[in-house]
């Protein structure tokens, strides 16, 4: 995913609660890496339309 593509996707994702003072703890994963992994999972057959 290019930086330009990520800029569009990042704006569509919700802001974590801990960043807005609503409590909780920071995530243990990077959102960009999760979004980047989706095409590989689809291509590998791990995610199928049902």
mmCIF entry with sequence, helices, sheets and N, C-alpha, C, O atoms, coordinates in Angstrom:
data_MODEL
# 
_entry.id   MODEL 
# 
_entity.id                         1 
_entity.type                       polymer 
_entity.pdbx_number_of_molecules   1 
# 
_entity_poly.entity_id                      1 
_entity_poly.type                           'polypeptide(L)' 
_entity_poly.nstd_linkage                   no 
_entity_poly.nstd_monomer                   no 
_entity_poly.pdbx_seq_one_letter_code       
;(UNK)(UNK)(UNK)(UNK)(UNK)(UNK)(UNK)(UNK)(UNK)(UNK)(UNK)(UNK)(UNK)(UNK)(UNK)(UNK)
(UNK)(UNK)(UNK)(UNK)(UNK)(UNK)(UNK)(UNK)(UNK)(UNK)(UNK)(UNK)(UNK)(UNK)(UNK)(UNK)
(UNK)(UNK)(UNK)(UNK)(UNK)(UNK)(UNK)(UNK)(UNK)(UNK)(UNK)(UNK)(UNK)(UNK)(UNK)(UNK)
(UNK)(UNK)
;
_entity_poly.pdbx_seq_one_letter_code_can   XXXXXXXXXXXXXXXXXXXXXXXXXXXXXXXXXXXXXXXXXXXXXXXXXX 
_entity_poly.pdbx_strand_id                 A 
# 
loop_
_entity_poly_seq.entity_id 
_entity_poly_seq.num 
_entity_poly_seq.mon_id 
_entity_poly_seq.hetero 
1 1  UNK n 
1 2  UNK n 
1 3  UNK n 
1 4  UNK n 
1 5  UNK n 
1 6  UNK n 
1 7  UNK n 
1 8  UNK n 
1 9  UNK n 
1 10 UNK n 
1 11 UNK n 
1 12 UNK n 
1 13 UNK n 
1 14 UNK n 
1 15 UNK n 
1 16 UNK n 
1 17 UNK n 
1 18 UNK n 
1 19 UNK n 
1 20 UNK n 
1 21 UNK n 
1 22 UNK n 
1 23 UNK n 
1 24 UNK n 
1 25 UNK n 
1 26 UNK n 
1 27 UNK n 
1 28 UNK n 
1 29 UNK n 
1 30 UNK n 
1 31 UNK n 
1 32 UNK n 
1 33 UNK n 
1 34 UNK n 
1 35 UNK n 
1 36 UNK n 
1 37 UNK n 
1 38 UNK n 
1 39 UNK n 
1 40 UNK n 
1 41 UNK n 
1 42 UNK n 
1 43 UNK n 
1 44 UNK n 
1 45 UNK n 
1 46 UNK n 
1 47 UNK n 
1 48 UNK n 
1 49 UNK n 
1 50 UNK n 
# 
_struct_asym.id          A 
_struct_asym.entity_id   1 
# 
loop_
_struct_conf.conf_type_id 
_struct_conf.id 
_struct_conf.pdbx_PDB_helix_id 
_struct_conf.beg_label_comp_id 
_struct_conf.beg_label_asym_id 
_struct_conf.beg_label_seq_id 
_struct_conf.pdbx_beg_PDB_ins_code 
_struct_conf.end_label_comp_id 
_struct_conf.end_label_asym_id 
_struct_conf.end_label_seq_id 
_struct_conf.pdbx_end_PDB_ins_code 
_struct_conf.beg_auth_comp_id 
_struct_conf.beg_auth_asym_id 
_struct_conf.beg_auth_seq_id 
_struct_conf.end_auth_comp_id 
_struct_conf.end_auth_asym_id 
_struct_conf.end_auth_seq_id 
_struct_conf.pdbx_PDB_helix_class 
_struct_conf.details 
_struct_conf.pdbx_PDB_helix_length 
HELX_P HELX_P1 AA1 UNK A 3  ? UNK A 12 ? UNK A 3  UNK A 12 1 ? 10 
HELX_P HELX_P2 AA2 UNK A 17 ? UNK A 20 ? UNK A 17 UNK A 20 5 ? 4  
HELX_P HELX_P3 AA3 UNK A 31 ? UNK A 43 ? UNK A 31 UNK A 43 1 ? 13 
# 
_struct_conf_type.id          HELX_P 
_struct_conf_type.criteria    ? 
_struct_conf_type.reference   ? 
# 
loop_
_atom_site.group_PDB 
_atom_site.id 
_atom_site.type_symbol 
_atom_site.label_atom_id 
_atom_site.label_alt_id 
_atom_site.label_comp_id 
_atom_site.label_asym_id 
_atom_site.label_entity_id 
_atom_site.label_seq_id 
_atom_site.pdbx_PDB_ins_code 
_atom_site.Cartn_x 
_atom_site.Cartn_y 
_atom_site.Cartn_z 
_atom_site.occupancy 
_atom_site.B_iso_or_equiv 
_atom_site.pdbx_formal_charge 
_atom_site.auth_seq_id 
_atom_site.auth_comp_id 
_atom_site.auth_asym_id 
_atom_site.auth_atom_id 
_atom_site.pdbx_PDB_model_num 
ATOM 1   N N  . UNK A 1 1  ? 0.841   -1.164  0.000  1.00 0.00 ? 1  UNK A N  1 
ATOM 2   C CA . UNK A 1 1  ? 0.000   0.000   0.000  1.00 0.00 ? 1  UNK A CA 1 
ATOM 3   C C  . UNK A 1 1  ? 0.893   1.235   0.000  1.00 0.00 ? 1  UNK A C  1 
ATOM 4   O O  . UNK A 1 1  ? 1.830   1.347   0.790  1.00 0.00 ? 1  UNK A O  1 
ATOM 5   N N  . UNK A 1 2  ? 0.586   2.135   -0.885 1.00 0.00 ? 2  UNK A N  1 
ATOM 6   C CA . UNK A 1 2  ? 1.373   3.359   -0.961 1.00 0.00 ? 2  UNK A CA 1 
ATOM 7   C C  . UNK A 1 2  ? 0.986   4.307   0.176  1.00 0.00 ? 2  UNK A C  1 
ATOM 8   O O  . UNK A 1 2  ? -0.045  4.128   0.824  1.00 0.00 ? 2  UNK A O  1 
ATOM 9   N N  . UNK A 1 3  ? 1.818   5.300   0.405  1.00 0.00 ? 3  UNK A N  1 
ATOM 10  C CA . UNK A 1 3  ? 1.514   6.284   1.440  1.00 0.00 ? 3  UNK A CA 1 
ATOM 11  C C  . UNK A 1 3  ? 0.235   7.047   1.119  1.00 0.00 ? 3  UNK A C  1 
ATOM 12  O O  . UNK A 1 3  ? -0.527  7.383   2.025  1.00 0.00 ? 3  UNK A O  1 
ATOM 13  N N  . UNK A 1 4  ? -0.007  7.324   -0.154 1.00 0.00 ? 4  UNK A N  1 
ATOM 14  C CA . UNK A 1 4  ? -1.222  8.035   -0.554 1.00 0.00 ? 4  UNK A CA 1 
ATOM 15  C C  . UNK A 1 4  ? -2.465  7.183   -0.280 1.00 0.00 ? 4  UNK A C  1 
ATOM 16  O O  . UNK A 1 4  ? -3.477  7.697   0.196  1.00 0.00 ? 4  UNK A O  1 
ATOM 17  N N  . UNK A 1 5  ? -2.390  5.885   -0.578 1.00 0.00 ? 5  UNK A N  1 
ATOM 18  C CA . UNK A 1 5  ? -3.513  4.984   -0.303 1.00 0.00 ? 5  UNK A CA 1 
ATOM 19  C C  . UNK A 1 5  ? -3.760  4.887   1.208  1.00 0.00 ? 5  UNK A C  1 
ATOM 20  O O  . UNK A 1 5  ? -4.906  4.897   1.659  1.00 0.00 ? 5  UNK A O  1 
ATOM 21  N N  . UNK A 1 6  ? -2.683  4.793   1.974  1.00 0.00 ? 6  UNK A N  1 
ATOM 22  C CA . UNK A 1 6  ? -2.824  4.691   3.417  1.00 0.00 ? 6  UNK A CA 1 
ATOM 23  C C  . UNK A 1 6  ? -3.460  5.956   4.001  1.00 0.00 ? 6  UNK A C  1 
ATOM 24  O O  . UNK A 1 6  ? -4.249  5.871   4.942  1.00 0.00 ? 6  UNK A O  1 
ATOM 25  N N  . UNK A 1 7  ? -3.128  7.114   3.455  1.00 0.00 ? 7  UNK A N  1 
ATOM 26  C CA . UNK A 1 7  ? -3.709  8.371   3.945  1.00 0.00 ? 7  UNK A CA 1 
ATOM 27  C C  . UNK A 1 7  ? -5.229  8.352   3.818  1.00 0.00 ? 7  UNK A C  1 
ATOM 28  O O  . UNK A 1 7  ? -5.929  8.875   4.685  1.00 0.00 ? 7  UNK A O  1 
ATOM 29  N N  . UNK A 1 8  ? -5.741  7.758   2.752  1.00 0.00 ? 8  UNK A N  1 
ATOM 30  C CA . UNK A 1 8  ? -7.195  7.672   2.554  1.00 0.00 ? 8  UNK A CA 1 
ATOM 31  C C  . UNK A 1 8  ? -7.800  6.665   3.533  1.00 0.00 ? 8  UNK A C  1 
ATOM 32  O O  . UNK A 1 8  ? -8.824  6.939   4.160  1.00 0.00 ? 8  UNK A O  1 
ATOM 33  N N  . UNK A 1 9  ? -7.167  5.510   3.660  1.00 0.00 ? 9  UNK A N  1 
ATOM 34  C CA . UNK A 1 9  ? -7.687  4.459   4.546  1.00 0.00 ? 9  UNK A CA 1 
ATOM 35  C C  . UNK A 1 9  ? -7.613  4.902   6.004  1.00 0.00 ? 9  UNK A C  1 
ATOM 36  O O  . UNK A 1 9  ? -8.548  4.672   6.770  1.00 0.00 ? 9  UNK A O  1 
ATOM 37  N N  . UNK A 1 10 ? -6.515  5.531   6.387  1.00 0.00 ? 10 UNK A N  1 
ATOM 38  C CA . UNK A 1 10 ? -6.327  5.959   7.778  1.00 0.00 ? 10 UNK A CA 1 
ATOM 39  C C  . UNK A 1 10 ? -7.444  6.896   8.219  1.00 0.00 ? 10 UNK A C  1 
ATOM 40  O O  . UNK A 1 10 ? -7.915  6.806   9.353  1.00 0.00 ? 10 UNK A O  1 
ATOM 41  N N  . UNK A 1 11 ? -7.870  7.785   7.342  1.00 0.00 ? 11 UNK A N  1 
ATOM 42  C CA . UNK A 1 11 ? -8.941  8.719   7.686  1.00 0.00 ? 11 UNK A CA 1 
ATOM 43  C C  . UNK A 1 11 ? -10.280 8.016   7.894  1.00 0.00 ? 11 UNK A C  1 
ATOM 44  O O  . UNK A 1 11 ? -11.151 8.544   8.585  1.00 0.00 ? 11 UNK A O  1 
ATOM 45  N N  . UNK A 1 12 ? -10.454 6.839   7.308  1.00 0.00 ? 12 UNK A N  1 
ATOM 46  C CA . UNK A 1 12 ? -11.707 6.102   7.438  1.00 0.00 ? 12 UNK A CA 1 
ATOM 47  C C  . UNK A 1 12 ? -11.754 5.236   8.701  1.00 0.00 ? 12 UNK A C  1 
ATOM 48  O O  . UNK A 1 12 ? -12.824 4.762   9.083  1.00 0.00 ? 12 UNK A O  1 
ATOM 49  N N  . UNK A 1 13 ? -10.616 5.029   9.344  1.00 0.00 ? 13 UNK A N  1 
ATOM 50  C CA . UNK A 1 13 ? -10.552 4.170   10.529 1.00 0.00 ? 13 UNK A CA 1 
ATOM 51  C C  . UNK A 1 13 ? -10.898 4.976   11.787 1.00 0.00 ? 13 UNK A C  1 
ATOM 52  O O  . UNK A 1 13 ? -10.581 6.163   11.872 1.00 0.00 ? 13 UNK A O  1 
ATOM 53  N N  . UNK A 1 14 ? -11.546 4.333   12.756 1.00 0.00 ? 14 UNK A N  1 
ATOM 54  C CA . UNK A 1 14 ? -11.877 5.043   13.992 1.00 0.00 ? 14 UNK A CA 1 
ATOM 55  C C  . UNK A 1 14 ? -10.626 5.337   14.821 1.00 0.00 ? 14 UNK A C  1 
ATOM 56  O O  . UNK A 1 14 ? -9.638  4.605   14.759 1.00 0.00 ? 14 UNK A O  1 
ATOM 57  N N  . UNK A 1 15 ? -10.686 6.401   15.581 1.00 0.00 ? 15 UNK A N  1 
ATOM 58  C CA . UNK A 1 15 ? -9.584  6.760   16.473 1.00 0.00 ? 15 UNK A CA 1 
ATOM 59  C C  . UNK A 1 15 ? -9.681  5.876   17.717 1.00 0.00 ? 15 UNK A C  1 
ATOM 60  O O  . UNK A 1 15 ? -10.758 5.759   18.302 1.00 0.00 ? 15 UNK A O  1 
ATOM 61  N N  . UNK A 1 16 ? -8.568  5.247   18.133 1.00 0.00 ? 16 UNK A N  1 
ATOM 62  C CA . UNK A 1 16 ? -8.612  4.405   19.331 1.00 0.00 ? 16 UNK A CA 1 
ATOM 63  C C  . UNK A 1 16 ? -9.055  5.198   20.559 1.00 0.00 ? 16 UNK A C  1 
ATOM 64  O O  . UNK A 1 16 ? -8.724  6.375   20.706 1.00 0.00 ? 16 UNK A O  1 
ATOM 65  N N  . UNK A 1 17 ? -9.805  4.538   21.432 1.00 0.00 ? 17 UNK A N  1 
ATOM 66  C CA . UNK A 1 17 ? -10.325 5.198   22.619 1.00 0.00 ? 17 UNK A CA 1 
ATOM 67  C C  . UNK A 1 17 ? -9.255  5.769   23.522 1.00 0.00 ? 17 UNK A C  1 
ATOM 68  O O  . UNK A 1 17 ? -9.438  6.843   24.097 1.00 0.00 ? 17 UNK A O  1 
ATOM 69  N N  . UNK A 1 18 ? -8.137  5.069   23.657 1.00 0.00 ? 18 UNK A N  1 
ATOM 70  C CA . UNK A 1 18 ? -7.091  5.543   24.555 1.00 0.00 ? 18 UNK A CA 1 
ATOM 71  C C  . UNK A 1 18 ? -6.474  6.846   24.061 1.00 0.00 ? 18 UNK A C  1 
ATOM 72  O O  . UNK A 1 18 ? -5.943  7.616   24.862 1.00 0.00 ? 18 UNK A O  1 
ATOM 73  N N  . UNK A 1 19 ? -6.534  7.107   22.756 1.00 0.00 ? 19 UNK A N  1 
ATOM 74  C CA . UNK A 1 19 ? -6.013  8.371   22.238 1.00 0.00 ? 19 UNK A CA 1 
ATOM 75  C C  . UNK A 1 19 ? -6.970  9.530   22.509 1.00 0.00 ? 19 UNK A C  1 
ATOM 76  O O  . UNK A 1 19 ? -6.558  10.690  22.532 1.00 0.00 ? 19 UNK A O  1 
ATOM 77  N N  . UNK A 1 20 ? -8.240  9.214   22.711 1.00 0.00 ? 20 UNK A N  1 
ATOM 78  C CA . UNK A 1 20 ? -9.240  10.243  22.973 1.00 0.00 ? 20 UNK A CA 1 
ATOM 79  C C  . UNK A 1 20 ? -9.560  10.376  24.458 1.00 0.00 ? 20 UNK A C  1 
ATOM 80  O O  . UNK A 1 20 ? -10.490 11.091  24.832 1.00 0.00 ? 20 UNK A O  1 
ATOM 81  N N  . UNK A 1 21 ? -8.793  9.692   25.303 1.00 0.00 ? 21 UNK A N  1 
ATOM 82  C CA . UNK A 1 21 ? -9.012  9.794   26.739 1.00 0.00 ? 21 UNK A CA 1 
ATOM 83  C C  . UNK A 1 21 ? -10.186 8.995   27.256 1.00 0.00 ? 21 UNK A C  1 
ATOM 84  O O  . UNK A 1 21 ? -10.683 9.270   28.348 1.00 0.00 ? 21 UNK A O  1 
ATOM 85  N N  . UNK A 1 22 ? -10.646 8.000   26.491 1.00 0.00 ? 22 UNK A N  1 
ATOM 86  C CA . UNK A 1 22 ? -11.793 7.188   26.912 1.00 0.00 ? 22 UNK A CA 1 
ATOM 87  C C  . UNK A 1 22 ? -11.371 5.917   27.627 1.00 0.00 ? 22 UNK A C  1 
ATOM 88  O O  . UNK A 1 22 ? -12.211 5.072   27.935 1.00 0.00 ? 22 UNK A O  1 
ATOM 89  N N  . UNK A 1 23 ? -10.087 5.773   27.892 1.00 0.00 ? 23 UNK A N  1 
ATOM 90  C CA . UNK A 1 23 ? -9.604  4.590   28.583 1.00 0.00 ? 23 UNK A CA 1 
ATOM 91  C C  . UNK A 1 23 ? -9.169  3.506   27.618 1.00 0.00 ? 23 UNK A C  1 
ATOM 92  O O  . UNK A 1 23 ? -9.115  3.702   26.404 1.00 0.00 ? 23 UNK A O  1 
ATOM 93  N N  . UNK A 1 24 ? -8.863  2.368   28.192 1.00 0.00 ? 24 UNK A N  1 
ATOM 94  C CA . UNK A 1 24 ? -8.355  1.270   27.390 1.00 0.00 ? 24 UNK A CA 1 
ATOM 95  C C  . UNK A 1 24 ? -6.843  1.330   27.295 1.00 0.00 ? 24 UNK A C  1 
ATOM 96  O O  . UNK A 1 24 ? -6.204  2.215   27.865 1.00 0.00 ? 24 UNK A O  1 
ATOM 97  N N  . UNK A 1 25 ? -6.289  0.393   26.577 1.00 0.00 ? 25 UNK A N  1 
ATOM 98  C CA . UNK A 1 25 ? -4.838  0.372   26.428 1.00 0.00 ? 25 UNK A CA 1 
ATOM 99  C C  . UNK A 1 25 ? -4.489  0.411   24.956 1.00 0.00 ? 25 UNK A C  1 
ATOM 100 O O  . UNK A 1 25 ? -5.317  0.074   24.109 1.00 0.00 ? 25 UNK A O  1 
ATOM 101 N N  . UNK A 1 26 ? -3.273  0.818   24.646 1.00 0.00 ? 26 UNK A N  1 
ATOM 102 C CA . UNK A 1 26 ? -2.858  0.875   23.238 1.00 0.00 ? 26 UNK A CA 1 
ATOM 103 C C  . UNK A 1 26 ? -2.903  -0.508  22.584 1.00 0.00 ? 26 UNK A C  1 
ATOM 104 O O  . UNK A 1 26 ? -2.679  -1.528  23.236 1.00 0.00 ? 26 UNK A O  1 
ATOM 105 N N  . UNK A 1 27 ? -3.194  -0.516  21.295 1.00 0.00 ? 27 UNK A N  1 
ATOM 106 C CA . UNK A 1 27 ? -3.227  -1.770  20.559 1.00 0.00 ? 27 UNK A CA 1 
ATOM 107 C C  . UNK A 1 27 ? -1.825  -2.366  20.485 1.00 0.00 ? 27 UNK A C  1 
ATOM 108 O O  . UNK A 1 27 ? -0.827  -1.651  20.576 1.00 0.00 ? 27 UNK A O  1 
ATOM 109 N N  . UNK A 1 28 ? -1.767  -3.654  20.322 1.00 0.00 ? 28 UNK A N  1 
ATOM 110 C CA . UNK A 1 28 ? -0.487  -4.339  20.199 1.00 0.00 ? 28 UNK A CA 1 
ATOM 111 C C  . UNK A 1 28 ? -0.127  -4.602  18.745 1.00 0.00 ? 28 UNK A C  1 
ATOM 112 O O  . UNK A 1 28 ? 0.750   -5.421  18.470 1.00 0.00 ? 28 UNK A O  1 
ATOM 113 N N  . UNK A 1 29 ? -0.771  -3.936  17.823 1.00 0.00 ? 29 UNK A N  1 
ATOM 114 C CA . UNK A 1 29 ? -0.535  -4.159  16.402 1.00 0.00 ? 29 UNK A CA 1 
ATOM 115 C C  . UNK A 1 29 ? -0.647  -2.838  15.656 1.00 0.00 ? 29 UNK A C  1 
ATOM 116 O O  . UNK A 1 29 ? -1.233  -1.877  16.155 1.00 0.00 ? 29 UNK A O  1 
ATOM 117 N N  . UNK A 1 30 ? -0.093  -2.804  14.487 1.00 0.00 ? 30 UNK A N  1 
ATOM 118 C CA . UNK A 1 30 ? -0.127  -1.618  13.643 1.00 0.00 ? 30 UNK A CA 1 
ATOM 119 C C  . UNK A 1 30 ? -1.299  -1.750  12.663 1.00 0.00 ? 30 UNK A C  1 
ATOM 120 O O  . UNK A 1 30 ? -1.406  -2.749  11.952 1.00 0.00 ? 30 UNK A O  1 
ATOM 121 N N  . UNK A 1 31 ? -2.163  -0.755  12.629 1.00 0.00 ? 31 UNK A N  1 
ATOM 122 C CA . UNK A 1 31 ? -3.327  -0.821  11.736 1.00 0.00 ? 31 UNK A CA 1 
ATOM 123 C C  . UNK A 1 31 ? -2.917  -0.935  10.275 1.00 0.00 ? 31 UNK A C  1 
ATOM 124 O O  . UNK A 1 31 ? -3.573  -1.631  9.501  1.00 0.00 ? 31 UNK A O  1 
ATOM 125 N N  . UNK A 1 32 ? -1.844  -0.261  9.891  1.00 0.00 ? 32 UNK A N  1 
ATOM 126 C CA . UNK A 1 32 ? -1.412  -0.318  8.496  1.00 0.00 ? 32 UNK A CA 1 
ATOM 127 C C  . UNK A 1 32 ? -0.988  -1.733  8.113  1.00 0.00 ? 32 UNK A C  1 
ATOM 128 O O  . UNK A 1 32 ? -1.275  -2.187  7.005  1.00 0.00 ? 32 UNK A O  1 
ATOM 129 N N  . UNK A 1 33 ? -0.315  -2.428  9.012  1.00 0.00 ? 33 UNK A N  1 
ATOM 130 C CA . UNK A 1 33 ? 0.098   -3.799  8.714  1.00 0.00 ? 33 UNK A CA 1 
ATOM 131 C C  . UNK A 1 33 ? -1.109  -4.720  8.578  1.00 0.00 ? 33 UNK A C  1 
ATOM 132 O O  . UNK A 1 33 ? -1.104  -5.627  7.746  1.00 0.00 ? 33 UNK A O  1 
ATOM 133 N N  . UNK A 1 34 ? -2.129  -4.501  9.376  1.00 0.00 ? 34 UNK A N  1 
ATOM 134 C CA . UNK A 1 34 ? -3.338  -5.319  9.265  1.00 0.00 ? 34 UNK A CA 1 
ATOM 135 C C  . UNK A 1 34 ? -4.040  -5.099  7.933  1.00 0.00 ? 34 UNK A C  1 
ATOM 136 O O  . UNK A 1 34 ? -4.483  -6.052  7.292  1.00 0.00 ? 34 UNK A O  1 
ATOM 137 N N  . UNK A 1 35 ? -4.140  -3.846  7.522  1.00 0.00 ? 35 UNK A N  1 
ATOM 138 C CA . UNK A 1 35 ? -4.780  -3.535  6.244  1.00 0.00 ? 35 UNK A CA 1 
ATOM 139 C C  . UNK A 1 35 ? -3.942  -4.092  5.093  1.00 0.00 ? 35 UNK A C  1 
ATOM 140 O O  . UNK A 1 35 ? -4.489  -4.605  4.117  1.00 0.00 ? 35 UNK A O  1 
ATOM 141 N N  . UNK A 1 36 ? -2.624  -3.992  5.206  1.00 0.00 ? 36 UNK A N  1 
ATOM 142 C CA . UNK A 1 36 ? -1.733  -4.532  4.172  1.00 0.00 ? 36 UNK A CA 1 
ATOM 143 C C  . UNK A 1 36 ? -1.854  -6.052  4.058  1.00 0.00 ? 36 UNK A C  1 
ATOM 144 O O  . UNK A 1 36 ? -1.643  -6.601  2.977  1.00 0.00 ? 36 UNK A O  1 
ATOM 145 N N  . UNK A 1 37 ? -2.185  -6.737  5.141  1.00 0.00 ? 37 UNK A N  1 
ATOM 146 C CA . UNK A 1 37 ? -2.256  -8.202  5.134  1.00 0.00 ? 37 UNK A CA 1 
ATOM 147 C C  . UNK A 1 37 ? -3.500  -8.731  4.423  1.00 0.00 ? 37 UNK A C  1 
ATOM 148 O O  . UNK A 1 37 ? -3.491  -9.866  3.947  1.00 0.00 ? 37 UNK A O  1 
ATOM 149 N N  . UNK A 1 38 ? -4.553  -7.952  4.339  1.00 0.00 ? 38 UNK A N  1 
ATOM 150 C CA . UNK A 1 38 ? -5.819  -8.435  3.772  1.00 0.00 ? 38 UNK A CA 1 
ATOM 151 C C  . UNK A 1 38 ? -5.681  -8.992  2.354  1.00 0.00 ? 38 UNK A C  1 
ATOM 152 O O  . UNK A 1 38 ? -6.199  -10.078 2.095  1.00 0.00 ? 38 UNK A O  1 
ATOM 153 N N  . UNK A 1 39 ? -5.006  -8.303  1.417  1.00 0.00 ? 39 UNK A N  1 
ATOM 154 C CA . UNK A 1 39 ? -4.893  -8.881  0.066  1.00 0.00 ? 39 UNK A CA 1 
ATOM 155 C C  . UNK A 1 39 ? -4.163  -10.224 0.045  1.00 0.00 ? 39 UNK A C  1 
ATOM 156 O O  . UNK A 1 39 ? -4.484  -11.084 -0.775 1.00 0.00 ? 39 UNK A O  1 
ATOM 157 N N  . UNK A 1 40 ? -3.194  -10.417 0.928  1.00 0.00 ? 40 UNK A N  1 
ATOM 158 C CA . UNK A 1 40 ? -2.477  -11.687 0.983  1.00 0.00 ? 40 UNK A CA 1 
ATOM 159 C C  . UNK A 1 40 ? -3.374  -12.796 1.506  1.00 0.00 ? 40 UNK A C  1 
ATOM 160 O O  . UNK A 1 40 ? -3.302  -13.931 1.035  1.00 0.00 ? 40 UNK A O  1 
ATOM 161 N N  . UNK A 1 41 ? -4.216  -12.475 2.473  1.00 0.00 ? 41 UNK A N  1 
ATOM 162 C CA . UNK A 1 41 ? -5.140  -13.475 2.999  1.00 0.00 ? 41 UNK A CA 1 
ATOM 163 C C  . UNK A 1 41 ? -6.176  -13.869 1.952  1.00 0.00 ? 41 UNK A C  1 
ATOM 164 O O  . UNK A 1 41 ? -6.522  -15.044 1.829  1.00 0.00 ? 41 UNK A O  1 
ATOM 165 N N  . UNK A 1 42 ? -6.661  -12.904 1.210  1.00 0.00 ? 42 UNK A N  1 
ATOM 166 C CA . UNK A 1 42 ? -7.636  -13.194 0.147  1.00 0.00 ? 42 UNK A CA 1 
ATOM 167 C C  . UNK A 1 42 ? -6.991  -14.034 -0.945 1.00 0.00 ? 42 UNK A C  1 
ATOM 168 O O  . UNK A 1 42 ? -7.569  -15.029 -1.382 1.00 0.00 ? 42 UNK A O  1 
ATOM 169 N N  . UNK A 1 43 ? -5.805  -13.648 -1.389 1.00 0.00 ? 43 UNK A N  1 
ATOM 170 C CA . UNK A 1 43 ? -5.121  -14.374 -2.459 1.00 0.00 ? 43 UNK A CA 1 
ATOM 171 C C  . UNK A 1 43 ? -4.774  -15.804 -2.031 1.00 0.00 ? 43 UNK A C  1 
ATOM 172 O O  . UNK A 1 43 ? -4.769  -16.717 -2.856 1.00 0.00 ? 43 UNK A O  1 
ATOM 173 N N  . UNK A 1 44 ? -4.486  -15.993 -0.754 1.00 0.00 ? 44 UNK A N  1 
ATOM 174 C CA . UNK A 1 44 ? -4.136  -17.316 -0.244 1.00 0.00 ? 44 UNK A CA 1 
ATOM 175 C C  . UNK A 1 44 ? -5.337  -18.191 0.047  1.00 0.00 ? 44 UNK A C  1 
ATOM 176 O O  . UNK A 1 44 ? -5.175  -19.363 0.388  1.00 0.00 ? 44 UNK A O  1 
ATOM 177 N N  . UNK A 1 45 ? -6.543  -17.649 -0.079 1.00 0.00 ? 45 UNK A N  1 
ATOM 178 C CA . UNK A 1 45 ? -7.750  -18.420 0.139  1.00 0.00 ? 45 UNK A CA 1 
ATOM 179 C C  . UNK A 1 45 ? -8.183  -18.472 1.594  1.00 0.00 ? 45 UNK A C  1 
ATOM 180 O O  . UNK A 1 45 ? -9.100  -19.222 1.928  1.00 0.00 ? 45 UNK A O  1 
ATOM 181 N N  . UNK A 1 46 ? -7.556  -17.704 2.464  1.00 0.00 ? 46 UNK A N  1 
ATOM 182 C CA . UNK A 1 46 ? -7.921  -17.712 3.873  1.00 0.00 ? 46 UNK A CA 1 
ATOM 183 C C  . UNK A 1 46 ? -9.207  -16.929 4.139  1.00 0.00 ? 46 UNK A C  1 
ATOM 184 O O  . UNK A 1 46 ? -9.915  -17.203 5.108  1.00 0.00 ? 46 UNK A O  1 
ATOM 185 N N  . UNK A 1 47 ? -9.502  -15.972 3.292  1.00 0.00 ? 47 UNK A N  1 
ATOM 186 C CA . UNK A 1 47 ? -10.742 -15.205 3.410  1.00 0.00 ? 47 UNK A CA 1 
ATOM 187 C C  . UNK A 1 47 ? -11.558 -15.443 2.148  1.00 0.00 ? 47 UNK A C  1 
ATOM 188 O O  . UNK A 1 47 ? -11.098 -15.161 1.042  1.00 0.00 ? 47 UNK A O  1 
ATOM 189 N N  . UNK A 1 48 ? -12.755 -15.958 2.313  1.00 0.00 ? 48 UNK A N  1 
ATOM 190 C CA . UNK A 1 48 ? -13.605 -16.215 1.170  1.00 0.00 ? 48 UNK A CA 1 
ATOM 191 C C  . UNK A 1 48 ? -14.925 -15.504 1.354  1.00 0.00 ? 48 UNK A C  1 
ATOM 192 O O  . UNK A 1 48 ? -15.416 -15.363 2.475  1.00 0.00 ? 48 UNK A O  1 
ATOM 193 N N  . UNK A 1 49 ? -15.497 -15.057 0.256  1.00 0.00 ? 49 UNK A N  1 
ATOM 194 C CA . UNK A 1 49 ? -16.829 -14.470 0.304  1.00 0.00 ? 49 UNK A CA 1 
ATOM 195 C C  . UNK A 1 49 ? -17.822 -15.585 0.577  1.00 0.00 ? 49 UNK A C  1 
ATOM 196 O O  . UNK A 1 49 ? -17.714 -16.676 0.018  1.00 0.00 ? 49 UNK A O  1 
ATOM 197 N N  . UNK A 1 50 ? -18.762 -15.312 1.415  1.00 0.00 ? 50 UNK A N  1 
ATOM 198 C CA . UNK A 1 50 ? -19.749 -16.355 1.758  1.00 0.00 ? 50 UNK A CA 1 
ATOM 199 C C  . UNK A 1 50 ? -21.111 -15.923 1.348  1.00 0.00 ? 50 UNK A C  1 
ATOM 200 O O  . UNK A 1 50 ? -22.078 -16.657 1.548  1.00 0.00 ? 50 UNK A O  1 
# 
